[in-house]
Amino acid sequence: MINIKEINDILDFIEKNDNYIVTSHENPDGDNIGSSLAMFRFLEKLGKRVSYVLDDEYPNNLMFLYEKEIKKKSYQVNDRNQVIIALDAGDYTRLNIDIDILEKSRGIICVDHHVTNGEYGFLKFIDSDMSSTSEMVYEIISEYENRHEVKLIDEKIATALYTGLITDTGNFQYSNTCPSSFLMASNLIERGADKITIIENIYQNNSLNFYKLLGETLENLEVIDDKISIATVTKEMIDRNSLKYDDIDPITPYTRDIEGVELGIFIKEKQMGEIKVSFRSKRYVDCTKLAKEFGGGGHVRASGCTIKDVDTKIARMMILEKAEKYI
């Protein structure tokens, strides 16, 4: 059941106060961006002073949502007397905004669906049973609409929320998809969500260089004991194919989507000495537990972590040593 009290506590505060920053986690994905843009536009419609701040760049497949006049970086923020609304960030340290802004803010409102959320913030709406943070923002806006008998979800908000919903549910394939997800999708399409543009950009618009990198990655993918598959992309491979680090996340599901494989592991070298790892499972491996072995977190079937001060070969050995205990 949705915690209506948490939603109402947040709405009560929003209605009585002004001056907000909306932000989310580093390495933005569809749910990060979709929930943030929807919350920004919602607050804007309420007449609030609000900034959307995210220091990382959008990945190419989500640039259709980018609006230069809306997205800011930390150095563009002068006011330090704002309330932070943190979306889709299970850990305070992963917020993609300057620490000085966080420390001098009036406090943080946390809205998130990660099972590993550390529950930071003076107000919280945390629900790991929700498909996405975008669905949580949808519930917040819908509750406001019901409270005041108004309609606020327009085409732009609907498009942002639909983007977050389908990316975090894998276009309704993943286990976090629930009946409410389909009801939300239906309502957003009725409200004008640009489904065709979203699908084309996210699933049908990869560059030729992406497919060259995908081919190289799959050529070197290894399956261990028929249950674990592991693939690696180095920074040299990314640079050689003229791609950005954020462009390679669509490779992740390929590690899991192999007959008989339960756990897929994707190792990504962001820069020398900084290795990002994504874990994906089908039925029984709890990816959050595996990610926690390396200080990470996320969802039961999809989690991640960062390993520093090692190269990809050492990281691979460390990960496999732990992963084999879960099979």
RAMOJO-V379758 format. One record per run of one state. SS is the DSSP state (A for helix, B for strand, O for the rest). FROM is the first residue (numbers start at 1). TO is the last residue. If there is no record, write none. Layout:
# RAMOJO-V379758
SS/FROM/TO
SS/FROM/TO
This chain:
# RAMOJO-V379758
O/1/3
A/4/16
O/17/19
B/20/25
O/26/29
A/30/45
O/46/49
B/50/53
O/54/59
A/60/65
O/66/70
B/71/72
O/73/73
A/74/76
O/77/82
B/83/87
O/88/91
A/92/94
B/95/95
O/96/98
A/99/104
O/105/106
B/107/112
O/113/122
B/123/126
O/127/132
A/133/148
O/149/154
A/155/168
O/169/178
A/179/190
O/191/194
A/195/203
O/204/207
A/208/219
O/220/221
B/222/224
O/225/227
B/228/233
O/234/234
A/235/240
O/241/244
A/245/247
O/248/248
A/249/256
O/257/262
B/263/271
O/272/273
B/274/281
O/282/286
A/287/292
O/293/296
B/297/298
O/299/301
B/302/308
O/309/311
A/312/326
O/327/327
